[in-house]
């Protein structure tokens, strides 16, 4: 079977309405009976869960910086091989990424270029009319590797406003596939790291149905789908994101611990590992038949009091760590620390397995790719193992053992700037603020 056609839905900048259009389009196509697969370009770990809810199928992240070509090709081929159409969502602006060689910038445009997907631009036209065409023309000409096939207008003020914008698009020869007026009722709830998680969004299925209705009412979906082109990925390519850290992985999974990349879980399962979910918020300890425990990121700062009172969980975690590896990412790392201060300034005792204390009351944004080299042998690899991940949080460190002996990894940013060390390692317990995407 040949790979499914695909489209990349992107925008010149963040906040243009990509996710609204993508989810509405995915659900509209799925309820027509098509096998739709979503994908997210870049390291966003929230949107794929919404794609999965809209389509009923898993959605992976594709990242041209963090993933080697074999892994990227394998993930794209798997996605396109299980679908009738792939609707991929860009992140930030179409060309926004890091300063690296062409094709490895992490920008959404790399995905369109590598896999032959035409781009549909979502244009927020509030505040301008014909000038929107100049923005679209710039996107169409900026990178000769890609094809901008059409535009969808968002936040159109009136019918007259739409005609003026379409006049500009006619001058540059880009088809307008549809136009949405401003409608706050279609917005999804947000918090400090982006959208409220799919699992926490009230009446999510009804919201998706309303988005699909809105998209079908104003966008020529048949014309848009006809713009798709076959995905240029080789199904025979094999690539591994990260070897399983154990055969039976006890995975914290609830509203406080949910940020783990779907491609990692799929990769671990494909390698024969078994995932054993448990809920710290329900005061469940790690399953004792697990041979490694993984605490992913999420929102522990919103549930710090509840976690601190979950003594079965904390005691079970400490007992687990005495004999088996435990790893925490971002929020999971904070819970492995000594204390966590919430937004109201209340300090809560955590697991005290790592020498770090954190605060959500003292906020500072930390954002960017991290290239790490392990300082010690452990469940994630030998000393020197190269890992690539991404950091995005607002927590501050209020106390930490800064010795290299207690550090987890040496890290640099995407441009190779030395950032010193990250995280901690005490015995078999490790943790850091960055979310692992793949081995280097």
Secondary structure, DSSP 8 states (H G I E B T S, - for coil): ----EEEEEEESSTTSSHHHHHHHHHHHHHTTT--EEEEEESS-SSHHHHHHHHHSS--EEE-TTTS-HHHHHHHHHHHHHT-SEEEEE--SSTT---S-STT-S--HHHHHHHHT-EEEEEEE-TT-STHHHHHHHHHHHH-TT--EEEEEEEEE--HHHHHHHHHHHHHHT--EEEEEE--GGG---EETTEE--GGGSTTHHHHHHHHHHHHHHHB-HHHHHHT-EE----TT----SS--S-SEEEEE-BTTB-B--HHHHHHHHHTT-EEEEE-GGGT----TT-SEEEE-BS-GGGSHHHHHT-HHHHHHHHHHHTTSEEEEETHHHHHHSSEEE-TTS-EEE----SSEEEESSS---EEEEEEEEESS-BTTBSTT-EEEEEEEE--EEEEE---GGG--EEEE-TT--EEEEESEEETTEEEESSEEEEE-
